[in-house]
């Protein structure tokens, strides 16, 4: 099953960092938040990624093209451009598809544009700016058990910006508000069957969090996996500082890999 990661937005609320790099490359410790997300999925055996590129997407390509060179000593023959790595460290067993989804495309549009790369019955989807310790294996098991098109992970955030109205684990309303007082919000870490592409369009105006997910809920095809553990997004510089502080702690809550 492929993991689709949305990394195309401009990240204007954390422009202290995103004026010079895409949000997905903002570092937690000495690694981009995108790396942390991919390590998390890889821990559960999901190593086939599709990265939806947009704003400064070239930098994300360059990061991974140079990934092994940056980790290791190497020798280079400038005449032939031959490169030899020395003391090569363990490679990440990742397959990555870099999909150019447009500078101004909305989130739903970006997902629609990678439909051609999905050849399985279902796919995973998340944002390139949120970390959690939710059990991906349990989310997948839950998704397979209910037979609906979509599963969204509902979380309790530190800063809340959207609400899921739930009845017996089924989402009956998806509301993307600026602030809520209680309840769960969409924490990303989603799973969809391929039928979800019928809810999307590709003309840059498709906001995943508006009509597509609202219509999916109205059709009774959306379920929520309730996660009461750690989840934190990185929308602002303050939240970046929170994540960096947690990374320096003895046991960062999302670091479940060895």
Secondary structure, DSSP 8 states (H G I E B T S, - for coil): --EEEEE----GGGHHHHTTS-GGG-EETTEEHHHHHHHHHHHTT--EEEEEE-TTHHHHHHHHHTHHHHHSEEEEETTTTEEEEES-------EEEEEE--SS--HHHHHHHTGGG--SSEEEEEETTEEE---HHHHHHHHHHH--SEEEEEE--SS---EEEEETTEEEEEE--S--SSSBEE-S-EEEEGGGGGG---SS---IIIIIHHHHHHTT-EEEEEE-S-EEE--SHHHHHHHHHHHTSTT-TT----
